[in-house]
Amino acid sequence: MNSQVKNNNLHHVSVELTAEEALALTGVRFNGNPKVEAAARQKVRTAFEKTFDFSHQDKVDYELLK
C-alpha cells in the first residue's frame, strides 16, 4: 500500500521486541511456537493505540483523499 505524508509531523513509536518477535515480523516462521508473530503484532498494535487516537477513525475526511 502506498501512502503519502502531507505534513512533516512524523510520530515515532517504540516497541520492545525479542529477537524472535522481530524476526517473525519480517516473515520468518517459528514452527515450534506460532504465537511469536501474534505476540509481536499485539505489542505493535498496543503501542500504536497508546500513541494515536483512533476514536475518530469511523469518520472519513474526504478532503484529504483528493
PDB file of N, CA, C and O in Angstrom:
ATOM      1  N   MET A   1       0.847  -1.166   0.000  1.00  0.00           N
ATOM      2  CA  MET A   1       0.000   0.000   0.000  1.00  0.00           C
ATOM      3  C   MET A   1       0.895   1.233   0.000  1.00  0.00           C
ATOM      4  O   MET A   1       1.826   1.341   0.799  1.00  0.00           O
ATOM      5  N   ASN A   2       0.608   2.138  -0.886  1.00  0.00           N
ATOM      6  CA  ASN A   2       1.353   3.384  -0.963  1.00  0.00           C
ATOM      7  C   ASN A   2       0.596   4.462  -0.205  1.00  0.00           C
ATOM      8  O   ASN A   2      -0.632   4.530  -0.256  1.00  0.00           O
ATOM      9  N   SER A   3       1.328   5.285   0.485  1.00  0.00           N
ATOM     10  CA  SER A   3       0.697   6.403   1.177  1.00  0.00           C
ATOM     11  C   SER A   3       1.610   7.610   1.074  1.00  0.00           C
ATOM     12  O   SER A   3       2.825   7.487   0.914  1.00  0.00           O
ATOM     13  N   GLN A   4       0.999   8.765   1.169  1.00  0.00           N
ATOM     14  CA  GLN A   4       1.761   9.999   1.103  1.00  0.00           C
ATOM     15  C   GLN A   4       1.540  10.761   2.391  1.00  0.00           C
ATOM     16  O   GLN A   4       0.423  10.835   2.904  1.00  0.00           O
ATOM     17  N   VAL A   5       2.618  11.326   2.908  1.00  0.00           N
ATOM     18  CA  VAL A   5       2.530  12.158   4.101  1.00  0.00           C
ATOM     19  C   VAL A   5       2.394  13.596   3.633  1.00  0.00           C
ATOM     20  O   VAL A   5       3.266  14.110   2.933  1.00  0.00           O
ATOM     21  N   LYS A   6       1.294  14.251   4.019  1.00  0.00           N
ATOM     22  CA  LYS A   6       1.051  15.614   3.560  1.00  0.00           C
ATOM     23  C   LYS A   6       1.628  16.657   4.495  1.00  0.00           C
ATOM     24  O   LYS A   6       1.664  17.840   4.156  1.00  0.00           O
ATOM     25  N   ASN A   7       2.080  16.237   5.668  1.00  0.00           N
ATOM     26  CA  ASN A   7       2.705  17.187   6.575  1.00  0.00           C
ATOM     27  C   ASN A   7       3.982  16.566   7.132  1.00  0.00           C
ATOM     28  O   ASN A   7       4.233  15.375   6.948  1.00  0.00           O
ATOM     29  N   ASN A   8       4.759  17.353   7.790  1.00  0.00           N
ATOM     30  CA  ASN A   8       6.033  16.879   8.313  1.00  0.00           C
ATOM     31  C   ASN A   8       5.947  16.484   9.778  1.00  0.00           C
ATOM     32  O   ASN A   8       6.978  16.356  10.439  1.00  0.00           O
ATOM     33  N   ASN A   9       4.744  16.291  10.299  1.00  0.00           N
ATOM     34  CA  ASN A   9       4.571  15.885  11.689  1.00  0.00           C
ATOM     35  C   ASN A   9       4.659  14.368  11.791  1.00  0.00           C
ATOM     36  O   ASN A   9       3.636  13.685  11.838  1.00  0.00           O
ATOM     37  N   LEU A  10       5.867  13.849  11.824  1.00  0.00           N
ATOM     38  CA  LEU A  10       6.066  12.414  11.925  1.00  0.00           C
ATOM     39  C   LEU A  10       6.091  12.005  13.385  1.00  0.00           C
ATOM     40  O   LEU A  10       6.712  12.665  14.218  1.00  0.00           O
ATOM     41  N   HIS A  11       5.416  10.920  13.683  1.00  0.00           N
ATOM     42  CA  HIS A  11       5.386  10.398  15.039  1.00  0.00           C
ATOM     43  C   HIS A  11       6.254   9.157  15.102  1.00  0.00           C
ATOM     44  O   HIS A  11       6.351   8.406  14.131  1.00  0.00           O
ATOM     45  N   HIS A  12       6.873   8.946  16.226  1.00  0.00           N
ATOM     46  CA  HIS A  12       7.703   7.766  16.433  1.00  0.00           C
ATOM     47  C   HIS A  12       7.046   6.882  17.481  1.00  0.00           C
ATOM     48  O   HIS A  12       6.510   7.363  18.479  1.00  0.00           O
ATOM     49  N   VAL A  13       7.098   5.588  17.231  1.00  0.00           N
ATOM     50  CA  VAL A  13       6.554   4.607  18.160  1.00  0.00           C
ATOM     51  C   VAL A  13       7.678   3.650  18.510  1.00  0.00           C
ATOM     52  O   VAL A  13       8.349   3.119  17.625  1.00  0.00           O
ATOM     53  N   SER A  14       7.882   3.434  19.794  1.00  0.00           N
ATOM     54  CA  SER A  14       8.913   2.497  20.238  1.00  0.00           C
ATOM     55  C   SER A  14       8.250   1.256  20.817  1.00  0.00           C
ATOM     56  O   SER A  14       7.305   1.339  21.602  1.00  0.00           O
ATOM     57  N   VAL A  15       8.771   0.104  20.405  1.00  0.00           N
ATOM     58  CA  VAL A  15       8.255  -1.172  20.876  1.00  0.00           C
ATOM     59  C   VAL A  15       9.447  -2.050  21.219  1.00  0.00           C
ATOM     60  O   VAL A  15      10.388  -2.160  20.433  1.00  0.00           O
ATOM     61  N   GLU A  16       9.409  -2.668  22.380  1.00  0.00           N
ATOM     62  CA  GLU A  16      10.476  -3.583  22.773  1.00  0.00           C
ATOM     63  C   GLU A  16      10.074  -4.993  22.363  1.00  0.00           C
ATOM     64  O   GLU A  16       9.089  -5.540  22.859  1.00  0.00           O
ATOM     65  N   LEU A  17      10.857  -5.578  21.440  1.00  0.00           N
ATOM     66  CA  LEU A  17      10.592  -6.912  20.923  1.00  0.00           C
ATOM     67  C   LEU A  17      11.765  -7.829  21.224  1.00  0.00           C
ATOM     68  O   LEU A  17      12.908  -7.381  21.315  1.00  0.00           O
ATOM     69  N   THR A  18      11.475  -9.115  21.377  1.00  0.00           N
ATOM     70  CA  THR A  18      12.557 -10.090  21.465  1.00  0.00           C
ATOM     71  C   THR A  18      13.101 -10.296  20.058  1.00  0.00           C
ATOM     72  O   THR A  18      12.476  -9.881  19.081  1.00  0.00           O
ATOM     73  N   ALA A  19      14.241 -10.924  19.954  1.00  0.00           N
ATOM     74  CA  ALA A  19      14.821 -11.194  18.634  1.00  0.00           C
ATOM     75  C   ALA A  19      13.882 -12.056  17.805  1.00  0.00           C
ATOM     76  O   ALA A  19      13.733 -11.826  16.605  1.00  0.00           O
ATOM     77  N   GLU A  20      13.245 -13.047  18.425  1.00  0.00           N
ATOM     78  CA  GLU A  20      12.314 -13.918  17.707  1.00  0.00           C
ATOM     79  C   GLU A  20      11.096 -13.136  17.213  1.00  0.00           C
ATOM     80  O   GLU A  20      10.626 -13.364  16.098  1.00  0.00           O
ATOM     81  N   GLU A  21      10.585 -12.223  18.030  1.00  0.00           N
ATOM     82  CA  GLU A  21       9.437 -11.417  17.616  1.00  0.00           C
ATOM     83  C   GLU A  21       9.782 -10.518  16.444  1.00  0.00           C
ATOM     84  O   GLU A  21       8.996 -10.387  15.505  1.00  0.00           O
ATOM     85  N   ALA A  22      10.947  -9.901  16.493  1.00  0.00           N
ATOM     86  CA  ALA A  22      11.379  -9.036  15.390  1.00  0.00           C
ATOM     87  C   ALA A  22      11.527  -9.847  14.105  1.00  0.00           C
ATOM     88  O   ALA A  22      11.109  -9.396  13.039  1.00  0.00           O
ATOM     89  N   LEU A  23      12.111 -11.021  14.195  1.00  0.00           N
ATOM     90  CA  LEU A  23      12.253 -11.874  13.017  1.00  0.00           C
ATOM     91  C   LEU A  23      10.889 -12.328  12.493  1.00  0.00           C
ATOM     92  O   LEU A  23      10.681 -12.404  11.282  1.00  0.00           O
ATOM     93  N   ALA A  24       9.975 -12.623  13.396  1.00  0.00           N
ATOM     94  CA  ALA A  24       8.640 -13.064  12.979  1.00  0.00           C
ATOM     95  C   ALA A  24       7.929 -11.975  12.185  1.00  0.00           C
ATOM     96  O   ALA A  24       7.191 -12.277  11.247  1.00  0.00           O
ATOM     97  N   LEU A  25       8.142 -10.718  12.547  1.00  0.00           N
ATOM     98  CA  LEU A  25       7.522  -9.619  11.803  1.00  0.00           C
ATOM     99  C   LEU A  25       8.106  -9.449  10.408  1.00  0.00           C
ATOM    100  O   LEU A  25       7.478  -8.837   9.545  1.00  0.00           O
ATOM    101  N   THR A  26       9.290  -9.977  10.181  1.00  0.00           N
ATOM    102  CA  THR A  26       9.894  -9.908   8.843  1.00  0.00           C
ATOM    103  C   THR A  26       9.471 -11.075   7.973  1.00  0.00           C
ATOM    104  O   THR A  26       9.783 -11.108   6.782  1.00  0.00           O
ATOM    105  N   GLY A  27       8.758 -12.041   8.557  1.00  0.00           N
ATOM    106  CA  GLY A  27       8.266 -13.175   7.769  1.00  0.00           C
ATOM    107  C   GLY A  27       8.863 -14.505   8.138  1.00  0.00           C
ATOM    108  O   GLY A  27       8.450 -15.531   7.597  1.00  0.00           O
ATOM    109  N   VAL A  28       9.827 -14.527   9.045  1.00  0.00           N
ATOM    110  CA  VAL A  28      10.416 -15.793   9.477  1.00  0.00           C
ATOM    111  C   VAL A  28       9.374 -16.563  10.265  1.00  0.00           C
ATOM    112  O   VAL A  28       8.705 -16.001  11.132  1.00  0.00           O
ATOM    113  N   ARG A  29       9.233 -17.843   9.968  1.00  0.00           N
ATOM    114  CA  ARG A  29       8.244 -18.689  10.634  1.00  0.00           C
ATOM    115  C   ARG A  29       8.905 -19.497  11.750  1.00  0.00           C
ATOM    116  O   ARG A  29       9.997 -20.040  11.583  1.00  0.00           O
ATOM    117  N   PHE A  30       8.228 -19.563  12.873  1.00  0.00           N
ATOM    118  CA  PHE A  30       8.687 -20.358  14.005  1.00  0.00           C
ATOM    119  C   PHE A  30       7.671 -21.482  14.193  1.00  0.00           C
ATOM    120  O   PHE A  30       6.668 -21.319  14.888  1.00  0.00           O
ATOM    121  N   ASN A  31       7.944 -22.612  13.568  1.00  0.00           N
ATOM    122  CA  ASN A  31       7.000 -23.725  13.612  1.00  0.00           C
ATOM    123  C   ASN A  31       6.806 -24.265  15.018  1.00  0.00           C
ATOM    124  O   ASN A  31       5.730 -24.769  15.341  1.00  0.00           O
ATOM    125  N   GLY A  32       7.813 -24.170  15.847  1.00  0.00           N
ATOM    126  CA  GLY A  32       7.699 -24.659  17.216  1.00  0.00           C
ATOM    127  C   GLY A  32       6.854 -23.757  18.091  1.00  0.00           C
ATOM    128  O   GLY A  32       6.314 -24.210  19.100  1.00  0.00           O
ATOM    129  N   ASN A  33       6.727 -22.472  17.722  1.00  0.00           N
ATOM    130  CA  ASN A  33       5.961 -21.530  18.526  1.00  0.00           C
ATOM    131  C   ASN A  33       5.265 -20.523  17.608  1.00  0.00           C
ATOM    132  O   ASN A  33       5.799 -19.444  17.352  1.00  0.00           O
ATOM    133  N   PRO A  34       4.080 -20.872  17.116  1.00  0.00           N
ATOM    134  CA  PRO A  34       3.391 -19.978  16.186  1.00  0.00           C
ATOM    135  C   PRO A  34       2.845 -18.710  16.839  1.00  0.00           C
ATOM    136  O   PRO A  34       2.386 -17.811  16.135  1.00  0.00           O
ATOM    137  N   LYS A  35       2.885 -18.620  18.160  1.00  0.00           N
ATOM    138  CA  LYS A  35       2.357 -17.443  18.857  1.00  0.00           C
ATOM    139  C   LYS A  35       3.347 -16.282  18.887  1.00  0.00           C
ATOM    140  O   LYS A  35       3.010 -15.192  19.350  1.00  0.00           O
ATOM    141  N   VAL A  36       4.564 -16.509  18.398  1.00  0.00           N
ATOM    142  CA  VAL A  36       5.581 -15.455  18.416  1.00  0.00           C
ATOM    143  C   VAL A  36       5.140 -14.261  17.573  1.00  0.00           C
ATOM    144  O   VAL A  36       5.226 -13.118  18.022  1.00  0.00           O
ATOM    145  N   GLU A  37       4.674 -14.519  16.371  1.00  0.00           N
ATOM    146  CA  GLU A  37       4.259 -13.428  15.493  1.00  0.00           C
ATOM    147  C   GLU A  37       3.037 -12.707  16.057  1.00  0.00           C
ATOM    148  O   GLU A  37       2.952 -11.480  15.989  1.00  0.00           O
ATOM    149  N   ALA A  38       2.097 -13.460  16.608  1.00  0.00           N
ATOM    150  CA  ALA A  38       0.902 -12.838  17.184  1.00  0.00           C
ATOM    151  C   ALA A  38       1.265 -11.937  18.356  1.00  0.00           C
ATOM    152  O   ALA A  38       0.693 -10.857  18.502  1.00  0.00           O
ATOM    153  N   ALA A  39       2.197 -12.359  19.186  1.00  0.00           N
ATOM    154  CA  ALA A  39       2.631 -11.542  20.324  1.00  0.00           C
ATOM    155  C   ALA A  39       3.301 -10.260  19.845  1.00  0.00           C
ATOM    156  O   ALA A  39       3.075  -9.190  20.410  1.00  0.00           O
ATOM    157  N   ALA A  40       4.119 -10.364  18.809  1.00  0.00           N
ATOM    158  CA  ALA A  40       4.803  -9.178  18.264  1.00  0.00           C
ATOM    159  C   ALA A  40       3.803  -8.197  17.675  1.00  0.00           C
ATOM    160  O   ALA A  40       3.904  -6.992  17.907  1.00  0.00           O
ATOM    161  N   ARG A  41       2.847  -8.699  16.923  1.00  0.00           N
ATOM    162  CA  ARG A  41       1.825  -7.819  16.337  1.00  0.00           C
ATOM    163  C   ARG A  41       0.999  -7.140  17.420  1.00  0.00           C
ATOM    164  O   ARG A  41       0.637  -5.971  17.286  1.00  0.00           O
ATOM    165  N   GLN A  42       0.700  -7.862  18.483  1.00  0.00           N
ATOM    166  CA  GLN A  42      -0.065  -7.277  19.577  1.00  0.00           C
ATOM    167  C   GLN A  42       0.720  -6.163  20.261  1.00  0.00           C
ATOM    168  O   GLN A  42       0.144  -5.141  20.634  1.00  0.00           O
ATOM    169  N   LYS A  43       2.020  -6.346  20.429  1.00  0.00           N
ATOM    170  CA  LYS A  43       2.852  -5.297  21.033  1.00  0.00           C
ATOM    171  C   LYS A  43       2.854  -4.038  20.165  1.00  0.00           C
ATOM    172  O   LYS A  43       2.752  -2.925  20.682  1.00  0.00           O
ATOM    173  N   VAL A  44       2.968  -4.211  18.853  1.00  0.00           N
ATOM    174  CA  VAL A  44       2.969  -3.066  17.943  1.00  0.00           C
ATOM    175  C   VAL A  44       1.608  -2.380  17.967  1.00  0.00           C
ATOM    176  O   VAL A  44       1.532  -1.153  18.026  1.00  0.00           O
ATOM    177  N   ARG A  45       0.540  -3.160  17.920  1.00  0.00           N
ATOM    178  CA  ARG A  45      -0.811  -2.596  17.944  1.00  0.00           C
ATOM    179  C   ARG A  45      -1.061  -1.814  19.225  1.00  0.00           C
ATOM    180  O   ARG A  45      -1.633  -0.724  19.188  1.00  0.00           O
ATOM    181  N   THR A  46      -0.636  -2.362  20.354  1.00  0.00           N
ATOM    182  CA  THR A  46      -0.805  -1.681  21.639  1.00  0.00           C
ATOM    183  C   THR A  46      -0.033  -0.372  21.678  1.00  0.00           C
ATOM    184  O   THR A  46      -0.533   0.628  22.193  1.00  0.00           O
ATOM    185  N   ALA A  47       1.185  -0.369  21.138  1.00  0.00           N
ATOM    186  CA  ALA A  47       1.988   0.858  21.111  1.00  0.00           C
ATOM    187  C   ALA A  47       1.318   1.929  20.258  1.00  0.00           C
ATOM    188  O   ALA A  47       1.326   3.104  20.623  1.00  0.00           O
ATOM    189  N   PHE A  48       0.735   1.535  19.119  1.00  0.00           N
ATOM    190  CA  PHE A  48       0.027   2.495  18.277  1.00  0.00           C
ATOM    191  C   PHE A  48      -1.192   3.058  18.989  1.00  0.00           C
ATOM    192  O   PHE A  48      -1.458   4.258  18.916  1.00  0.00           O
ATOM    193  N   GLU A  49      -1.928   2.202  19.674  1.00  0.00           N
ATOM    194  CA  GLU A  49      -3.126   2.664  20.375  1.00  0.00           C
ATOM    195  C   GLU A  49      -2.781   3.635  21.500  1.00  0.00           C
ATOM    196  O   GLU A  49      -3.557   4.544  21.794  1.00  0.00           O
ATOM    197  N   LYS A  50      -1.629   3.449  22.126  1.00  0.00           N
ATOM    198  CA  LYS A  50      -1.184   4.372  23.174  1.00  0.00           C
ATOM    199  C   LYS A  50      -0.727   5.704  22.595  1.00  0.00           C
ATOM    200  O   LYS A  50      -0.843   6.737  23.253  1.00  0.00           O
ATOM    201  N   THR A  51      -0.209   5.689  21.369  1.00  0.00           N
ATOM    202  CA  THR A  51       0.360   6.885  20.750  1.00  0.00           C
ATOM    203  C   THR A  51      -0.669   7.703  19.985  1.00  0.00           C
ATOM    204  O   THR A  51      -0.645   8.933  20.038  1.00  0.00           O
ATOM    205  N   PHE A  52      -1.568   7.039  19.276  1.00  0.00           N
ATOM    206  CA  PHE A  52      -2.503   7.721  18.399  1.00  0.00           C
ATOM    207  C   PHE A  52      -3.938   7.550  18.895  1.00  0.00           C
ATOM    208  O   PHE A  52      -4.277   6.545  19.520  1.00  0.00           O
ATOM    209  N   ASP A  53      -4.758   8.530  18.611  1.00  0.00           N
ATOM    210  CA  ASP A  53      -6.170   8.489  18.978  1.00  0.00           C
ATOM    211  C   ASP A  53      -6.958   7.973  17.784  1.00  0.00           C
ATOM    212  O   ASP A  53      -7.054   8.657  16.765  1.00  0.00           O
ATOM    213  N   PHE A  54      -7.518   6.783  17.894  1.00  0.00           N
ATOM    214  CA  PHE A  54      -8.287   6.187  16.814  1.00  0.00           C
ATOM    215  C   PHE A  54      -9.787   6.347  17.019  1.00  0.00           C
ATOM    216  O   PHE A  54     -10.567   5.702  16.318  1.00  0.00           O
ATOM    217  N   SER A  55     -10.210   7.177  17.947  1.00  0.00           N
ATOM    218  CA  SER A  55     -11.634   7.316  18.237  1.00  0.00           C
ATOM    219  C   SER A  55     -12.407   7.936  17.076  1.00  0.00           C
ATOM    220  O   SER A  55     -13.603   7.678  16.935  1.00  0.00           O
ATOM    221  N   HIS A  56     -11.769   8.730  16.259  1.00  0.00           N
ATOM    222  CA  HIS A  56     -12.428   9.352  15.117  1.00  0.00           C
ATOM    223  C   HIS A  56     -12.244   8.545  13.838  1.00  0.00           C
ATOM    224  O   HIS A  56     -12.507   9.052  12.747  1.00  0.00           O
ATOM    225  N   GLN A  57     -11.805   7.321  13.952  1.00  0.00           N
ATOM    226  CA  GLN A  57     -11.474   6.507  12.793  1.00  0.00           C
ATOM    227  C   GLN A  57     -12.697   6.178  11.939  1.00  0.00           C
ATOM    228  O   GLN A  57     -12.553   5.951  10.738  1.00  0.00           O
ATOM    229  N   ASP A  58     -13.877   6.147  12.517  1.00  0.00           N
ATOM    230  CA  ASP A  58     -15.051   5.778  11.743  1.00  0.00           C
ATOM    231  C   ASP A  58     -15.501   6.894  10.795  1.00  0.00           C
ATOM    232  O   ASP A  58     -16.342   6.660   9.927  1.00  0.00           O
ATOM    233  N   LYS A  59     -14.960   8.083  10.949  1.00  0.00           N
ATOM    234  CA  LYS A  59     -15.307   9.194  10.076  1.00  0.00           C
ATOM    235  C   LYS A  59     -14.205   9.397   9.040  1.00  0.00           C
ATOM    236  O   LYS A  59     -13.020   9.309   9.362  1.00  0.00           O
ATOM    237  N   VAL A  60     -14.593   9.665   7.814  1.00  0.00           N
ATOM    238  CA  VAL A  60     -13.624   9.877   6.740  1.00  0.00           C
ATOM    239  C   VAL A  60     -13.679  11.341   6.326  1.00  0.00           C
ATOM    240  O   VAL A  60     -14.748  11.865   6.012  1.00  0.00           O
ATOM    241  N   ASP A  61     -12.534  11.990   6.327  1.00  0.00           N
ATOM    242  CA  ASP A  61     -12.441  13.361   5.830  1.00  0.00           C
ATOM    243  C   ASP A  61     -12.118  13.276   4.343  1.00  0.00           C
ATOM    244  O   ASP A  61     -10.965  13.085   3.956  1.00  0.00           O
ATOM    245  N   TYR A  62     -13.135  13.419   3.528  1.00  0.00           N
ATOM    246  CA  TYR A  62     -12.967  13.222   2.088  1.00  0.00           C
ATOM    247  C   TYR A  62     -12.091  14.284   1.444  1.00  0.00           C
ATOM    248  O   TYR A  62     -11.596  14.068   0.338  1.00  0.00           O
ATOM    249  N   GLU A  63     -11.884  15.413   2.090  1.00  0.00           N
ATOM    250  CA  GLU A  63     -10.987  16.433   1.544  1.00  0.00           C
ATOM    251  C   GLU A  63      -9.544  15.936   1.522  1.00  0.00           C
ATOM    252  O   GLU A  63      -8.760  16.345   0.665  1.00  0.00           O
ATOM    253  N   LEU A  64      -9.191  15.057   2.458  1.00  0.00           N
ATOM    254  CA  LEU A  64      -7.826  14.542   2.500  1.00  0.00           C
ATOM    255  C   LEU A  64      -7.573  13.511   1.407  1.00  0.00           C
ATOM    256  O   LEU A  64      -6.417  13.215   1.105  1.00  0.00           O
ATOM    257  N   LEU A  65      -8.620  12.958   0.808  1.00  0.00           N
ATOM    258  CA  LEU A  65      -8.467  11.934  -0.217  1.00  0.00           C
ATOM    259  C   LEU A  65      -8.159  12.507  -1.595  1.00  0.00           C
ATOM    260  O   LEU A  65      -7.786  11.764  -2.504  1.00  0.00           O
ATOM    261  N   LYS A  66      -8.309  13.809  -1.758  1.00  0.00           N
ATOM    262  CA  LYS A  66      -8.085  14.426  -3.079  1.00  0.00           C
ATOM    263  C   LYS A  66      -6.629  14.536  -3.401  1.00  0.00           C
ATOM    264  O   LYS A  66      -6.269  15.030  -4.469  1.00  0.00           O
TER     265      LYS A  66
END
